[in-house]
Each structure stands twice: as C-alpha cells, then as structure tokens.
Amino acid sequence: MRRSRVAGLLLAAGQGARLGRPKALLEHQGERLVDRGVRLLEEGGCHPVVVVLGAATPQVRRAVTVQNPDWASGMGSSLRVGLAAVPAEAEAVVIALVDQPFVRPEGVRALIDSGVEVAVATYDGRRRNPVLIDRRHFAEVAALARGDVGARPFLASRPELVTEVACPGDPTDIDTLEDLRLLEAE
C-alpha cells in the first residue's frame, strides 16, 4: 500500500510536571522541542503536521495547532483531539511525542514506506514511538485512548495489524531535570 498523503501528529500538551515546565518549550541546540518535532515529521514526509497543545500554547510555524482543553487528563485526550484534527484527505498519520528529540526523520520515512496499516518504530528490538496508523483505525484508536496512554491499548488489542519497523535514532524521553541536563550536554 503506497500512501501519498500522510499527516503528522505531534503530542505536545503536557505540563512536564517532573521538569517544572512544559516540554514543548524546552530548547535543544537553540530550537524548541515543539519546533524540532514539527521538523522531524515534515522531514520524514508528513504533511500537514498537527500539533496538540495544552499546558503551554506557543506559536508554532508550519503546523496546524489545536488546543486540548482536557490536557491534564493525560495523553489519551490529546491523541483523541489530534486524530479528530487530522485533515480528511490524509490517508494515515504518524504520531510522535514532543519529548523524544533524538528520533530521526529516517524513522518516520521508514514507517510511511512500510506500506502497512499500523507500524510501530522499534529501537534495538523494543517498541517505542513514533507510530503510523491508517485512517480506517482512527475511531478505534481514539475510543481506546484513555488517561496517560495513547495508542498502546489499540496496539495491544490488534496485534495482527501491527508491523514493527526498525528505526535509527534514540527514543529517549526527556522527563526529568537529569534528562534535561543530558539533552543540554549533547
């Protein structure tokens, strides 16, 4: 299955409670993580890119932004808001997280080029993000996304659909002040 229209969805609504500030606003090499995430998805072949905001509402160029009024309830609500905002012409979406700045565009491209309905990035054999979901599964993904989990319940409930795609890069999350120090040391 060759897709010509794959949107990107960047989940960036959280408050970064363990960091004391929203992760979307953190900077790495002079670039905010939210802008880095948009660039990741664009360079990987996604258009348009939808960014779900919540705790912070920065201006984001080159992306469609949507506000999740229920952002404090967790990632599930952000995923539902984001999927609802993906334009109708998109055949699929690649979902990425704002706090994974070392994921690479080549991984996004590999997910898109896999030609499957559901693809999960793997790093050293471990499933992580980003994830590609074909439009026909949006409603089911949204229905299962609750609390602080996104697509994981859908992936677990439909293992026959999931294809693992080995990706380059590092899926490390920036969750704590120590992680931030490591990010700034790069």
C-alpha positions in Angstrom: 0.0 0.0 0.0 1.7 3.2 -1.2 0.4 6.3 0.5 0.8 9.8 -0.9 -0.9 11.7 1.9 0.3 11.1 5.5 -0.2 13.7 8.2 2.0 14.1 11.2 0.6 14.4 14.7 2.8 15.8 17.5 1.5 15.4 21.0 2.8 18.4 22.9 0.2 19.3 25.5 1.7 18.1 28.8 2.9 20.3 31.6 6.1 18.5 32.3 5.4 18.1 36.0 8.7 16.4 36.8 10.5 19.2 34.9 8.6 22.1 36.3 7.7 23.4 32.8 6.1 22.2 29.6 8.4 20.0 27.5 7.2 21.7 24.3 9.1 24.9 25.4 12.4 23.2 26.2 15.2 24.0 23.8 17.9 21.8 22.3 20.6 23.5 20.2 18.6 26.7 20.0 15.4 25.0 18.8 12.3 24.4 20.9 11.3 20.8 21.2 7.9 21.6 19.7 9.6 23.0 16.6 12.0 20.1 16.4 9.1 17.7 16.5 7.4 19.5 13.6 10.6 19.4 11.6 11.0 15.7 12.4 7.6 14.9 10.9 8.0 17.2 7.9 11.4 15.9 7.0 10.1 12.4 7.4 7.4 13.0 4.8 4.3 14.1 6.7 2.1 16.9 5.6 0.4 18.6 7.2 1.6 18.4 10.7 -0.9 18.8 13.5 0.4 19.8 17.0 -1.8 19.3 20.1 -1.1 21.9 22.7 -2.4 22.3 26.3 -0.4 23.4 29.2 1.5 25.9 27.0 0.3 27.4 23.8 3.3 28.6 21.9 3.1 29.9 18.4 4.2 27.1 16.1 5.1 27.8 12.5 4.5 25.4 9.7 1.9 23.4 11.6 -1.8 23.3 12.4 -2.2 23.7 16.1 -5.2 22.5 18.2 -5.8 23.0 21.9 -6.7 20.1 24.1 -8.8 21.7 26.9 -8.6 18.4 28.8 -4.8 18.1 28.6 -4.3 17.5 32.3 -6.2 14.2 32.0 -3.2 12.7 30.0 -2.0 11.7 26.6 -5.2 9.8 25.7 -7.3 13.0 25.4 -4.5 14.7 23.4 -4.5 11.7 21.0 -8.3 11.9 20.6 -8.1 15.7 19.9 -5.3 15.3 17.5 -6.8 12.5 15.5 -10.0 14.5 15.2 -8.0 17.4 13.7 -6.2 15.3 11.0 -7.5 16.6 7.7 -9.9 14.3 5.8 -7.5 13.9 2.9 -4.8 12.3 5.0 -4.8 8.5 4.4 -2.8 7.9 7.6 -1.0 9.7 10.4 2.4 9.3 12.1 2.1 10.1 15.8 5.2 11.4 17.6 5.9 12.8 21.1 7.4 16.2 21.8 9.7 14.8 24.4 11.7 12.5 22.1 14.2 14.9 20.4 16.6 12.2 19.2 14.1 10.4 17.0 15.1 10.8 13.4 13.3 11.7 10.2 14.6 8.5 8.5 12.5 6.5 11.1 9.3 8.5 10.2 10.1 7.8 6.5 10.6 4.1 7.2 7.1 3.9 8.9 5.5 5.6 5.9 7.4 3.5 3.4 6.4 0.2 5.2 3.1 0.3 3.4 1.2 -1.3 6.2 -1.9 -0.2 8.1 -0.2 0.0 11.5 3.5 0.4 12.1 5.5 0.9 15.3 9.0 2.1 15.4 11.5 -0.2 17.2 14.9 0.6 18.5 17.1 -2.4 19.4 14.0 -4.6 19.1 11.9 -2.5 21.6 8.7 -0.8 20.6 8.6 2.9 21.0 7.4 6.0 19.1 6.5 7.2 16.5 3.6 5.1 15.4 1.8 5.1 12.0 -1.9 4.5 12.0 -4.1 4.1 8.8 -7.2 6.3 8.8 -9.5 3.3 9.0 -8.4 2.7 12.6 -8.6 6.3 13.9 -12.0 5.8 15.6 -10.9 2.6 17.4 -7.6 4.2 18.5 -9.5 7.2 19.8 -12.0 5.0 21.7 -9.3 3.1 23.5 -7.0 6.1 24.3 -7.6 6.9 28.0 -5.6 8.5 30.8 -1.9 8.8 30.2 -1.7 6.2 27.4 -2.2 6.9 23.8 -2.3 4.2 21.1 -0.9 1.4 23.3 -4.3 -0.2 24.1 -5.2 -0.3 20.4 -1.8 -1.8 19.5 -2.3 -4.5 22.2 -5.8 -5.3 21.2 -5.0 -5.7 17.5 -1.6 -7.4 17.3 -2.4 -8.9 14.0 -2.3 -5.5 12.4 1.0 -4.3 13.9 4.2 -4.3 12.0 7.4 -3.4 13.7 9.8 -1.2 11.8 13.4 -0.9 12.9 14.3 2.8 13.0 17.5 4.7 13.5 17.9 7.2 16.3 17.3 7.2 20.0 13.8 7.3 21.5 14.9 8.5 24.9 12.2 10.7 26.6 13.1 14.0 28.3 11.1 13.6 31.6 13.3 14.8 34.4 15.9 17.5 35.2 18.6 14.9 34.8 17.3 14.1 31.3 17.3 17.8 30.5 21.0 18.0 31.6 21.8 15.2 29.3 19.9 16.9 26.5 21.8 20.1 27.1 25.1 18.2 27.1 24.6 16.9 23.6 
